[in-house]
Amino acid sequence: MTHLRDMLSNFLGDRLITAETARIAYTQSEGHHPGELPALVAQPVSIEEVCQLVRAASAQGVPVVGYGAGTSLEGNAAALTSDTLVIDFSRMNEIVEIASEDFLAVVQPGVTREQLNEQLRATGLFFPVDPGANATIGGMIATRASGTTTVRYGNMRDNLLALKVVSATGELIRTGTRARKSAAGYDLTHLFAGSEGTLGLIVEATLRLHGQPEQIVSASWDFANVKGAVDTVIQTIQSGVAIARMELLDTSAMMACNRQSHLGLPECPTLFLEFHGSGPAIAEQLEIVRMLGDANGGGTLRSATASEERNALWKARHHLLWASRSMIPEAQAWITDICVPISRLAEAISRAQTMIEESGLFAPILGHVGDGNFHVFFILHPDDKLSWQKASVINDAMVDHALSVGGTCTGEHGIGLGKRDALLRENGAAAVEVMRQLKQALDPQGVFNPGKIFAA
């Protein structure tokens, strides 16, 4: 490792981080899976530097972990051994090109979604994928992120056209094109999307952009129970309303939001909605949704057109994790997610709520209900081992139920460390073996992010 450190410092200088106090930051994330202290952290500024880093590490058999904003929830970017080289892409944060006429942007992996949309503001375009956190584009691709707008605009996979990826041998691979579609050979672009940095390092991405809506209206709507809220969601989708966001917060989530963000909303199951389009189109959509919700026990539909009101609502939603953690002093969060066919969503949430109530845990539920995905925020004191055991039992039961109704063990967070066993239960040994074979073919030495998705 000393030889590698000396070699890398020759071309990186102070962009090679060796001080222990600085490296500690790379052991932490928003999830609960701890990482080992990496031996070295490199901060490249170019594709060529990434190629050099990978070649040098590969030659000495040193594991390489790519790192974005550190928002992963399943230990996706955790170093597992102390001899690891972490490649931090925070300095590769340039927007290479905005091609408005082609509705695309080319970005480096360290660009964040908020940074990109700020640059797009004057073009009349925007990038829609919103996982909540201000994640980097590279990390969002690596985990095939989605979020609040998926119901209308799709996830990262749907908004990805092309990639540049550094292979395990330090070569640069180009996948995809700027064209809207292609039938040319294997779809390598989407192979790397969701691979969690185990097959290659993403160093550039070409993204689809969308036109900014003429008008945006947000709304909150309280319901007597979860079933009424979810039934409204299902019927809204069935009616053909092109709604942009449909989020469900349960009673515990609303309690946390009210305390943190002073929303003053009823503390019961609540939908956060957003409509995009022209004024008349939105008015028509709102009326359809209002009729559906009224028949399902909806309370007061509170709409907001002013940007300040809309931003306050979505800021509260995006800060739910910190709001939830603040409810229990010195608590940690274990955030899990599953995704089920939307017809089974109310049942899955109700089962999770029943288990949480019986356990005595504080665990708010947040659902991207338009696509059948929901999260449970287990808020646990680090020394309360019994509570962690209860959360583990509930997590396993949630996964089992999701798989039993044709769902998945994770809609957004990925596999990382936390759901490797669940991946095997979901796909079976034969399918996971195919994944291993792909890993072996592209990374025969196991250099990239070892131990993630499946055990090394």
N, C-alpha and C positions, 0 to 999 in steps of 0.2 A: 504493500500500500504506500510505503514511503516513496518508492520509485514512481508510482503513478502520480502521487501528489506533486513531486518535483516536476514531472513531465507536464502536467496540466498547468501548473503555476507559471510555466514559461510563456504560455500564450494567453492565459486568462488573467494573470496578475491578481488584483484584489477582487476579481470576480470569482475566484476560487475561495470558498468559505471553509475555514479550518477551525476557527474558534468554537469551543464547545458551547458557549453561551448563545452563539448565533445558530448553531446546528440544532439546538433543542427545539426551536420553532418548527422544525420539520418532522418532529415526532407527534405533533398535535393536529387534530382536525375537529370538525363539528360532530363527529361520531364518537363512540365510546371505545373503539379498538385502539389500544396504544401501539405505537411503533418504536422500533429500536433507534438509538441515536446513530445516524449515518456517519460514516468516516469522513466523507467529503460532500460538499454541495457546490455544484458548478452553476454559473449563471451566464449561459451563452447569449450572444447577440446576433448570431447569424446561423444559417443552415450549415455552412461549412464547419463552423465550430462544433455544432451538434454531431456532425459526421466524425470529426476528430475525436470527440469525447467517447463516442460509442466504439470506435476502432480501438482506442487506447484501453478502455475498460474491458472490451471483449478479449483483447490479446492477453490480459492478465486474469481473466475469469472473474472479474468483479461485477456483481449485480448492479443493474441500472434501473432506477425508478424515476419516471417523469413526474413533475410536480407543477400544479397550476395555482389555484387560489386556496387549496387545502380545505375545500368544503365537502369532501367526500364523507359518506356516512357509514360505509361498511368496511373501512380500513383499506379502501381501494389504492391509496397512495402511500401506505405505511411501509417503511423499511423493515424487513424481517430479520436482518443480520447486521451486525455492527460494521461489516466491511463494505457496505453499500455506498455507491455513488448516486446521489440525488441530482437530477438535472432540473433546475428551477427555471421555468420559461418566462418569468416575470419581466425580463428585459427584452424579450422578443414580443413586443406589444405594438407593432406598427400595423396600421391599416394600409395594405399595399396598394389597393385599387378599389374604387367604387365605380362600377359601370352601370350608371342609372338606366341607360337604354336597354341593357340586357337584364336588369333586375338582379344584379349580383354584386357581391363584394368579395375581395380576396384579402385575407387577414393572416397575421402571424398567430401562433397559439396562445400567446399571453394577453391578447386583446380580450377585454371583458365585454359582456353583452351591453352593459350600460355605456361603456366607452364607445362601442360601435353605434349604438342608437343615437348618442349625442352627435356624432359626426354625420349621421344620416338625416338629422332633423331638417336641414335646409333642402334636402333632395326630394322630399315628398315620399320617401321610402322608409321602411323600418324592418328590423330583424325581430321576428315575433316570439322566439322560444324564450320562455321565462320560468326558470326553475325556482325562482324565489330569491336565492342568494345571487350576488353579483359575481357569478362564476366566470372562469376564463373559457373562451371558445374551445381551446384544445381539450380542457377537462370535460366540457359538455359533450364533445364528440366522443371522447374516450369512454364515457359512461352512457352514451346514447340518451342524453338528458331529454326531459320534456318538462311539463309544468302546467301553469295556469291557463295557457292559451292553446293547449294541444287539441282541445275539442274542435277548434276551427282551423288552426294553422299547422297542426301536426307537430312531431317531435324533431330532434336533431337529424335523425335519419332522413326525414322528409324534406329537410331544408339544406341538404348537403349535396353539392355537385361534384367536387373534386378535392383531392388531397395531395400533399407532398409528405412522404413518410420516410424516415431514416430507418433502414433495416438493421438487423443484428450484426451485419458485417460492415456497417457504416456507409452503405450505399444509399443513394437517394432514389426513391421509387415515386413515380407519378401515377396517380389513379384518377379516372374520370375525366370529364372535359367541361367546358363552359356551356355545352348544349344542354337543353332541358331533359333529354333522354338519350339513351344509348343501348344498343343490343350487342355491343362489341365485347365478347368474351366474358370471363368471370367478373362478377361485381366486386372488385377489390375495395372500392371506396367504402362500401357498406360492410365489408368484412372487418375493416379496422374500426368502424364506428361501433362502440360497445365492447371493444376488446380490452379496455381498461389498461392500456399500455403494455400488454403482454406480448404483442406481436410486432410492434414498431413504435417509433416516436413521431407523432404528428407535428410537423414544422410549418405547415401552411395549409389553409383551407379556403375553398371557394364555396360561398354560401348563397342560397336563394334569398332574395329580398321581396317584400310585399309593399303595396301602396298604402300610405297612411290613410286611415279612414277619414271621411269628411267630418264625421261627428262621433263622439264617444259618450255613452251614458253608462254610468255604473249604478248599481242598486244593491241594497241589502233587504232580506226578506226573512222574517222569523216564522217558524212553523211549530205546530204542537208536538211533532215527533219527527224522527229521522225518516220514517217511511213516507210521510207526506212530502217531505222535501225531495227525496230521491224519485218518487213517482212523478213529481213535477218536472224533474230533470229528464226522465225517460220520455215523458209525453212531449216535452219541448223539442227534443231531438227528433222524435217520430213525426212531429208536425212540420219539420223542415225549417225551423227557425235557425238561422246561421249565427248562433250566439257565440261570442268570442271567449267568454270565461264563465265557468260555473263551478264555484267552490262551496263546499259544505263545511261548516264549523259546528261541532257539537256544543253542548252546554258548557263543558269544562273549558273548551277553547274560547268560547265567548266570554266566560268569566275572566280568563287570562288577558284577552284583548282589551276588555273594558278597564281592567286595573292598569294595564301598561299604557294604553293609547287613549283612554278616556273617551271611548266612542259613545257611551250612554245608550247602547242598544240592549234589547231584551236578551236575557241569558237563557237561551233555549236554542235548539237546532236552527241554524241560520244559513241561508244561501247568500253568497256574494256573487253578483252577476255583472257582466259587462256586455254591452251591445255596440257594434261598429257598423257604420253605414251612413246613409243620408238621413236627414231629420224625419221625413215621412216614413221611411222604411223602419227606422228605429221605433217610431210611435206605433206602427202596426205590430212589430214584434213584441213590444212591451204589452200591448193589449192582449195578444194571444197568450203570452206567458202569464199575465195576470189572471185571465179566465181559468187557465189550467191550475194555477196555484191556489186560487180561491176554492176550487172544488176539492183540493187536497189538504185543507186546513191551514192555508197560509194566513198569516197575520197582516201586518202592515208592510207594504212594498214601498220602501224609501228610495227614491231615485236621486241621482246627483249628476248634474251636467258640468258644473264649474270644476275646473281642474284641481282647485284646492281641496274640494270635498272628495273628489275621486281619488286623489293622491293620498289623502288621509286614510281612506278606507283600505286601499291596497297596501299602504305602508304598514298598517296594523296587521293585515294578513301576512305580509312578508316577515314581520317581526314576531310572529307567533312563537317561534322556538324560544327566543329570549324572554318573551312574556311568560311562557309556561315555566321556564327554569326559575324565574323570579318568584314563583308561587311557593317554592320550597327552598329555604336558605341553604346555600352551599351545595345545591343539587347538581347532578349530572343528567344528561339526556341520552336515552337510548331511543333512537328514531327508527322505526321499521315501516315497511310498506308492502302491500300486496295489491294485485290488480285482478279483477274478476269480470266476467261478462256483465254488462251493465244491468241485465235483468236480475242478477243475483247480488247486486250491490247492497241494497237495503238489508237483506238477510245477513250478509257478511259483516256489515257495520254493527248491526244489532247483536250478533253473536260476540263480537269483540267487546262491545259495551257491557254486555252481561258478565263476561269474564273479568273485565276491569272492575266493575262494581263489586263482584263477589270477592275479588282479591284485596280490596281496600286501597288500591293504588290510585295515585293521581296521574291520569294519562289522557290528555286531550286528543281528540281525533280531528284530522283535517283531510278532506277528500277532494280530489280533482274529479268530481262526480260525473262530469261529462264524458269521461273515458273509463270509468270503472275503477279508478285508482284511489286508494286512501292510505293515510299515514297515521300511526299511533306514536305519540310523544310520551314515552315512559319517563317520568321525572322522578329520579331516584337519588337518595343520599348515597354517596360512595361507600359508606361503611355499613349500610343496611343490606347484608347479604341475602336475607330472606326475601326482600323486595326484588332484588335482582333475579333470584330464582323464580319468583312468581312471574316476572316479566318474561323470562325465558320460556316458561310453560305457555304463556299466552301467545308469544311470538310463534312458537312451534304449532300451536293449534290454529292460528290464523293461516299459516302457510299450508297446513294440511287441508283446511277447509277450502282455501283458494284452489288448490290442485284438484280437490274432489269435484269441483264444479267447472273445471276447464279453465281455470285462471293460472296466474303465475306467482312465484314467490317474491318477485320484485318488479314493479312497474317502472321505477325510475332509478333507484339507488345503485343498482348493479349487484354483483356477487361479492367482489372483494374477498375479504376474509370471513365475513359474517354469515354468508349464505352458501358456502361451498357444498355443505351437505344437502341443503334444500335444492340446489341445482341438480344434484344427482337424483333426488326424489322426483323432481319435475320432468327431467329429460330421459332418465334411465342410463344404465351403464354404457350401452352401445353408442348413444349420441354423445355422451361426455368423452368417450374414447376417440370419436372423430375430432372433437375439439382438441384433445391431447395431440392427435396426429398433426393437426394444423399447426399447433404450437411447435411441435418438434420439427416440422418442415421449415418453418420461418425463423425459428430461434433454437437451433439444435443444442446450443450450449446452455440454454435457459438463462440468458443474460437479463432479459427484460422482465421486471416486476415479478420475480419468482414467488410461487406460493399463492398467487391470486387466481380466482375463478375455480381452480382446483389445486389440490396440494401438489407440490413439486415432485 
